[in-house]
Amino acid sequence: MTDRTDEPNQLYETEEREREREEERALFARYIEDPTPLNEERIVEKFKPLVYRIVHKFKYQPDQFDDLVQVGS
């Protein structure tokens, strides 16, 4: 069996995920230190793609999409 962590693409993806986690931790730390609407909005914007992915998994009426995104944000 081959150790797949040596493969360049997987190594890049692992490093990219770690950079993302560091960015997320920094956003939350900044918000804890300075809970301004701007810092809150930065967190909301960072996680919007996740909200959209989750909303797309639900069965909903077309007019409910924006409501679900708003609740997730």
Secondary structure, DSSP 8 states (H G I E B T S, - for coil): ---GGGSHHHHHHHHHHHHHHHHHHHHHHHHHH---HHHHHHHHHHHHHHHHHHHHHS---GGGHHHHHHHH-
